[in-house]
């Protein structure tokens, strides 16, 4: 591992990051997409493959429409490569962006890459920190108006939120097609357990050259994954003639993790209602005016979703929400593929599920009582203490973590059982700071956030599960 490159060094050597071109071809029922990015003398050529292409639909789509969809996917793709250099200018040569679009993309980069700026101690608030420059003068890429179905496209990641959405949308009575990106065995099993048969499989691989640069000390960090998934879903919705893109993002994602340079840093920015609203606007104007993109779980907190999920035991040994299990650390280790039992995501999921599952059920998932592991106390403190940085993972709000702990404490107390290590700490150090935790429980578990884009006729299916 070489010495980490400094920001000033990188921005001086690599001032321009260029989106040179894109290409795609249909090959044996697969759509193979290629992008070309350049920075100095370094060239990246990432690709993504969309399998199970519906050729009858595909060959009836105006090529210019596909060009537009692929071009936009390339912009969100470049975030993963730009981050190694943090170039001050992004040059768009592959297509056209108007002033409104440029402003939109700059906004997404600054908000969606907040964790990257925070962890690399980059002052992204400086004037002209980033400039997106489009070299093309006009667009020949029309938006799509081809959606003729009422079908649902349901992205599946393999976590409890995905399983919850499966069970809800099955009640709606429309054809459901699942979308998986680099599907894990858990996501594949979940779709099977859910009784769904249609699946669009997408395979994306980060170029080895980028991983090498990461190991050599070039910058690295979190990118807005759900932003990528949103543009990929829009492309697939048009390619496969699906009207509804139904995500599984929740109210909890709206709460940030910390503040840096007087700006909120949110690991889950592209899962927030703010991004959802902005993406819908962008999609209507520049992607496909007939698409309906929204999150089905938006009105609910994570712990409310956990309560619904607790009623679907068929998924208990299938779902996996541990992000640590999928990390390779720039190709230096193999994926674990199971609950690690040591990270903030594992502990958070345990906290919100434990009030609703039996001891046997929750131990069958995690193989140990995480609330009795005192090594996890520092993580617990980060989950509930507003003075600390909330873990930079997809975890819920601090208040719902406190509610989950209180409910588990209450159950143990009623049974006159000895409180496990973390609940004993909670009882001694946290509970005295709250005058009425029952009120907090009521506010969280009976919450319904009106800031959502769920079709009115669909809302009853979600409320029926609460």
N, C-alpha and C positions, 0 to 999 in steps of 0.2 A: 504494500500500500504506500503510495507516494504521499508527500505532504499535500494537504488540502489546498486547492487553488483559491486565491483570494478573489473577491468580487471585482475589485478594481482591475486586477490583472486580466480576468476573463473578459470584462466589458471592453477593455482596451484592445485585446487581441481579436475578439470576436464581436465587433459592434453590430453586425447584421446577421440575422437568422432568416433564411429565405425558404419560402414554400414555392418550390420550383414548378412542380407538376403533379398530376395524378393520372392514373390509367386504370382500366379494368377490362376484364374479358370473362365471357361465360365459357366454362370448361366442364363438360360432363355433368351438368346440372349444378355446378357451383359457380358463384360469382367471386372471382379473384380480383382484389383491389390493391393497387400499388400507389404509394406516395413517394415523392422525392423531395427531400429537404437538404439544404446545404448551409454550412457555416464555415467560413474560411475555405480551407481545402477539404474539410470533412463532409462526406456525403452519407446521408441515411436513406435507406429505401425500405421502410416498413411495409408490411402487407397485412391484409385481413381477408379471410375467406368466409363467405356465407354459403352454407350448405343447403341442400334440399330445395333448390330454387324452383319456383313454379314457372316453368318455361312459357306456358300459355299466357300468363300475365306479363312476364318479363319482356317478351318480344313484341308486346303491344304498347309498351311505354315509350314515349318520345325519348330519344337518346339524350336530348338536352336536359330533360327532367332528371335523368339518372346522373348526368354530369353535375348538376346543381347539388344533388344530394351527396354525392361522393366528394365534391369540392368542399362542402361544409364539414363533412366528417373529417377531412384532412386538416382543417383548422384546429379542431379540438385534439386531433392526434398529435399535432406539432408541439403542444404544451409539454408532452412527455420528453421531447428532445431539446426544446428550447431551454428547459430548466437546468440543463448541464452547464449552460453558458450565461444565462440571464442577459442575453444581448439586449441592447437598448432599442434596437429597431427590429421589427418583424416585417419583412418585405414579402408581399403577396404577389406572386407572378402567375399563379395557377388559375386565377379567375378574378372576378370583379366583386368588390365590396363598396357600397355607397357610404356616405358619412355616418348615417345612422347605424349601419352594421359595424363599422369600425369602432364607434363609441361603445356599442353593445359588447363586442369582443374584448375591448380593453377593460371594460367593467368586469366581465367574467374572469379575465386573467387576474386582475387585482384582488377580487373577492375570492375566487376559487383557489388561488395559489397562496392564500393568506398563511396557512400553516408552513408552507415552504419558505416564505419570507421570514416568518417568526423564528423558525428553527435555524435558518442560515444567517440570522441577524442582518437582514437586508432592509434598508430604508426604502420602501416602495412608495412612500408618500411624497417624494421629491417631485417637483414639476418636471414634466417630460421624462419621467422615469422609464416609460415604455411608449413607443409610438408604432402603431401599425400603419404601414404605408402600402397602398394598392397601386401597382403599376399599370393595370388594365384600365381602360377608359370607359368601358361600358359592358353590360352583361348580355349574354345571349342564352342565359339559363332561366327558363320560365319555371314558376312554381307549378306543382302538380295539382290537378283537379280530377283525379282518376278514381278516387275511392268510391266504390259502388256497394260495398258490403256494410253490414252492421257487426262485423266480427271483432273480437278482442285479441289484442297482442299483449301478452303478460310476461314481462321479464322475470326470470327466476334466478335468484342467487343461492338459494339453499338454506336460508335462515328462517327463523320463526315467522318473520313478517311475510315472506313469500308463501309459506304454508297457510297462513291466515288468509291471505288474498285468494289463494286457490279455492279454499272452502267457501268464501263469500261469492266470488264471481261464478262459481258453479250453479248458484241459485238463480242467477239472472236470466239464464235460458238462451244465451248467445253462444256461437261457436268460439271456442278458446284455442288460441295457438300460443304455446310457450316459446320464449326466446331465451337462449342461454349463451353466454359469452365465456369461452374456455370452460365448458361445464365441468364442475367437480362431480365426483361420484355421489355426493349428497344431493346435489341439484337434480341429477338424473334419477336417483331413487325417489326423490320427492315428487317429481312429475308422475312417476309410475304409481306411487302410493296414492296420489291424488286422482288417479283414474283418467289422466289426460293422455291423449295419443298423438297430438300434433305438436311438433317441435321444430323450431328453426335454430340451428346450431351455428354459431359464429366462432371462429378461431383467430385470435390475434396474438402475435408474438412480438415482444420488444426486441429490437435488434441487439445482437451480441455486442456490437461496437459500442452501444450506449452503456451497457453493463460494464464493459472494460473501462470506459471513461469514468464511471462511478467509482470503480475500484482504484483508479489512478488519482483520485482526489478532486475530480470535477464535481460541481454541485449536484445535489440530489434532493428529493423531497416529494411530498404528497401532491398529487394532481386531482382535479375535480372529476372523479370517476363517474359519478352519476350524470355529469354533463356529457361525458363521452357516451355513456349508455343511452342518453336521450337522443343524441344525433344518430347513433346506430339504430335505435328503435324506429326513428322517423324514416330512415332509409328502408328498413325492413317492412314497415307498415305499408309503404308505397309499393315495394317490390312484391309483396304478398297480398295486397289489397285488404288491409285491415284498418278499420276506422278508429278504434279505441286503443290508445296506448295507456295501459293501466299500471302505474308504478305502485310501490309499497312503502312510500316514505311517510313519516309520522310527524306530529306536532313537535315532538321532543327535539328534532333536528334544528329547530329555529334558535335554540339556545347555544350561544358561542362557548368557546373553551377558555379564552383569556382575552386580554387587550394588549396591543402592541402598536407603538407609534400613534396612540389615541384612536386606533381602529379595532373593531371587533375581529377576532380570529376564530373562525368556525371550521373545524375539520370537515363538517358535513355540509358546507355551504351549498353544494349543488343538490342537496336533498331538501333544502329549505323551501318554504312557501314563496319567498322572494325570488329564488331562481325559477321555481315552477311557473310563477306568473310571467317572468321575463321570457322564459323559453316558449311559453304558449304564444306570447306576442310575436316573438321572432319567427316561430313556425308558421303562424297565420300569414305573415307578410312575405316570408322568403322560402318556405319549405313546401307546405301543402295546407291550403286553407280549410280542407275538409277533415283534417286530423283532429281528434279529441284527445289531448294529452293531459293527464291528471294523476294524482295519487289517491288511491282508494282509502288509505288509512290516515290521510292528512288530519282529520278532526281529533285523532286520538293520541294520547301519550303512549310511550313504549310499555308502561306497566298495564295499561288498559288492553293493549294488544296481547301481552303475556297472559292476561286473564282469559281472553278469547282462545288463545293457543292452548291453554291448559285443558280445554275441552276436546282436544283433537289428539288423543294418545297415539293414534296411528303414525304420527310424525315424530314422536319423542326420540326414537333411536335412528332417525333419518336426518333431522335438521342439524346444521352446524353453523354457529354464528361467531366462532373464534377466528378473527382475522389473522392472528399469529400463525394459525395452522396453514395459511396459504402463502406466507412470505418466504422468499428465497434469498433476501438480502443481497441483491444484485448478482444472483447466481452463485453465491458462496455456500448455500446449504439447500438441502432437499426440503420440500414441503412436508410438514408434519401430517396434515390431513385429518386431524382429530383435535378434540378439546385439549388445550395445553394446561388448563387449570391454574395458570399463573399470571394471566394478563388481565387488564382492566375490563376487556369485553367479556371474558369468562365470568369474572366476579359480578359485573353488572347484570348479566343475564341470569346468573344464579340468584341474585338479590330479588329481581322482579318476578321470577318464577316460583321461588320457594314458598310464598304465602298461598299459592294456589295448587301446589302439587304435594302429594304424600312424600314422606321421607324416602320410601322405596322408589318412587317414580323419579325424584330428582337425583338420587344416587345412581340410578340406572343410566342417567344421561352423563353425569360428570365423574362418576366413579369415586368421588370423595366429597366430604362436606367442606365446601370452600369457606363457609362462615366460621369454621373451626381451625382455619389455617392462619396463624398469627403473622406469618410472613407476608400476608396480603394486606396487613393493616395500613401501610403507606398508600396503597392503591385505594383502599376504602376512604382514607382521608381526602385524597384527590377527588373522589367521586362526590363527596358531600360538602367539602369546605370551600366556600366562595373566595377565600383568600389564596387558594392554590389554583394552579392551572388544571382545569378539568382534563382528564386523559384525552389525548389526541387520537381518539377512536370513535366509532359509532356507538356512543353510549347516550343514555337519556339525561334528563335534567337532574340537577342536584336534589331538587325537592322530591322527585319521584323515587330516587334512590333512598332518601330518608323515609319515605312512606313505605317502601318495600321492606326496609329494615325494621321499621316499627311494627308492621303487620306480622312479620316472622317472630319478633320479640314477644308480641302479644299472644301468639299461638303457644309458644313455649311457656310463657308465664301462666297461661290458663291451665296447661297440663302439669304445672309445677316441675318443669324440667330445668336442669341446669342450662344456663345460656351458653352457647358456644363462644369462643374467644372474641369474635368481631361483634357479636350482639352484646356481650358483656361490656365491651368498650363503648358501644353505642348507648347502652343504658346509663353508663357512668358519665360519659363526656358530652354526649349529644342531646339526649332527651331533656336534661334540665334547661336547655336553651329554648325549648318550645313549650308554650303554655297550653296549647290545644292541638295535639297531633291528630286527634280524631277529625278536627275541622280540615286539616291538610289532606287527610285520607279522602274525605268526602269531596273536596274540591278536585282532587286528581282523578279519582275513580269515576266521578260523574261528569267529567269534562266533556264538552263537545265544541270544538273550535269551528266557528262559522266561516273562517277564512279557508275555503276549499273550493275546488272546481268540480266536485262530484256531480254528475247529472242528477237532477232532482228525483227522477224516478228510481235511481239506484240507491238512494240514501237509506231506504227502509231495509235493504238487504244487510247493510252494515249495522244498523241499530238492532236488527233481529238477533245478532250474534252477541251483543253486549250483555 
